[in-house]
Amino acid sequence: MAKCWERRDCDDKMRAECPHPTVFIDRCPTKCAFAKCDRATHELTTDPQLVFDATVDRDAAIKEECLYCGFFLRNGPRLKLDDQD
């Protein structure tokens, strides 16, 4: 089962008419009505420890909205940094 940060939540017709020309390459922008997250786990955060956590693999997020979601920032995939053992 796909993780919430791996899903666009738009159907094939929406994708075909998407005004964002690089929808399959770039993240869905936060201003996109179809990219709005309505999951119970979604939690907008401004906690600097989460927002600036260098270990979060932000490339895994398919929507910009995920980049400020506490659930994604706590539970999403991690990068292995060079200075970590």
N, C-alpha and C positions, 0 to 999 in steps of 0.2 A: 504494500500500500504506500502510495506517495505521501511524503511529508507535506504539511501545509505550505511550506516555503518553496516547494517544487511544483506547485499547481498554479495555473493562471486563472482558473475559474471562469473562463469564457468558452462558449461553445464554438463549433466550426464556423457557423455563420458570422458570429461576432469577429472571429479572427480574420475571416475573409474581408470584412469591411473595416478592419481596425485602422484608425487614423494615425497610428504610430507605425511608421514604415519599417521599422526594424524590430517588430514585435517578437520575432523568433531569435533575435540576436541579443537585444538589450532587455533590461528589466522593464516591466510595466511601470509607467510613471505613477506617482501617488495621485496625480490629478485625474487618472482614468477611473471612470465610474465603475467599470467592470472589474477593476483590480482591488476594489474596496474589500477588506477582510471583515467578514461578519462572524468569524468563529469565536466561540466562547473563550478560547485560549488567547485571543489577540489582546495584547496589553501595550498600549503606547507608553513608551518610557523616555525620560530625559535623564535618567541616571547615568552620569558620566562614566562610571565603572563599566556599565554594560555597553553604552554607545561607543566608547573608545577602546573596548577590549580587543587587543591585537590578535588574540587567538581565534576569534570568530571567522569562519570562512564565509565571507560576505558574497563571494562568487556563487555560492549555492542558492542564494535567494533569487527567485525569479521576478519578484516584485519589490520596488523601492520601499514600499510600506513595511516590509519585513525588517529593513535595516534599523528601524526604530521600535520594533516589537520586542518587548521583554521576553516573551516566550521563545522566539527565534534566537535572541541573543544569549539566552541561558541554555537552550536545548539544541541549537543547530550544530552543524559540523564544525570541527575545530581544525586549525592549522597547526602543524608541528613547527615551532619556531626553532632556529638554529641553537639558541642558548638554552633550550629545554632538553632534559635528559630523557 
